[in-house]
């Protein structure tokens, strides 16, 4: 048949002068005509350390096992046989794995990896012999894996407003700045970008559940993560409708957060262990103030004042104002007393925030 090995049983037969026979069977032996082979892929190589052709051990040492079709002679497979046949690693030792089920054999290669990247071990033709002296393997076989101990890094999150009519339509947002949609007080779609910096990033490890989006402290829905593209970039779009509730705008801080301890690369190195976020102020409602928010704390019950006094007026807006947009020109004084005027210009209250301003009037 096609089996190159021939099992032989030798039987010696003796007869006397009367031709009575007697047989003496001897032990069976094998005529071995085939050289030892490495098992066909993917069974030729295995490792308890390497997972899906990736290794992330911190000690840079890894064991690689080779499965052979039969036993080979002791001392016929040594590290020197692989000098010049390994890339990005050295072979420190080669040992036979004990008690491996016959007729097969298994050898363990102890490797030290030289650097992160692809490591390749090539078993050249005819470097070891079986017990009958046949050389093998008949053809060279190689095994490659990637050594990676670097955690994937999320580059800074970027955000843009998709403003119709602009060229380009996407307008980058700056973190912690204030934006009012399209510039005319209408909400627009907001696009968020995530860029993972890892050539071996596992694209399936980053999903919707890894991201939290809140506006004014409330969860934002209506978006879905897409990606990755070829450079491990992802994006999501928050529709303009998500910025309203019951027809009213939800002004406030929008925070996009990538949660901690999520995502990994193909070597199972985990992503960052702290949250990463981007935030900006969404505000499409104009600032407002009423007479109830304009006061003169020094005057109570319309008490009389003398002609040499000045009166401090406080303005408490319902929103933070942009610097230098509220000034003396915005004030109209109506008085029956000639000469009454602003004596100290409008300024932000040093004890308040950008919604609180003061001025003084005098010349009574």
Number of C-alpha atoms within 10 A of each C-alpha: 5 4 9 11 13 12 11 12 11 11 11 9 10 10 10 8 6 6 8 8 10 11 10 10 11 11 9 10 11 11 11 16 13 18 22 25 25 22 17 12 10 8 11 18 21 17 15 10 15 18 15 10 17 22 25 22 15 10 9 17 17 20 17 18 19 20 20 22 19 20 20 26 14 13 11 13 17 17 15 12 14 16 12 10 16 18 15 16 20 21 21 13 14 19 16 18 13 9 8 13 8 10 9 15 20 23 20 18 21 19 22 17 19 14 13 15 15 16 21 15 22 16 20 17 14 16 16 23 21 21 14 16 16 18 19 22 23 16 11 14 18 14 18 15 16 21 24 22 20 17 20 22 17 18 13 13 19 19 24 17 23 22 19 12 9 10 8 9 12 17 16 14 19 14 15 14 11 17 17 18 20 18 11 8 13 14 24 20 20 21 20 20 17 20 18 25 15 17 12 20 25 19 19 12 15 21 15 12 10 15 17 15 19 16 21 15 12 13 12 18 14 11 15 11 18 15 16 18 11 9 13 18 17 19 19 18 19 19 17 16 14 19 25 13 9 6 8 9 17 20 16 18 19 23 21 21 17 23 18 15 13 18 25 23 24 23 23 21 20 20 22 18 10 11 12 16 17 19 22 19 18 22 22 21 14 10 12 10 13 10 8 8 13 15 14 14 10 10 13 8 5 6 7 8 11 8 9 8 11 20 19 18 17 19 21 22 17 15 16 12 17 10 10 9 9 14 14 13 9 8 10 9 8 9 10 6 9 9 10 15 17 19 14 15 13 21 17 21 16 10 7 10 13 17 17 20 22 19 21 17 17 16 16 16
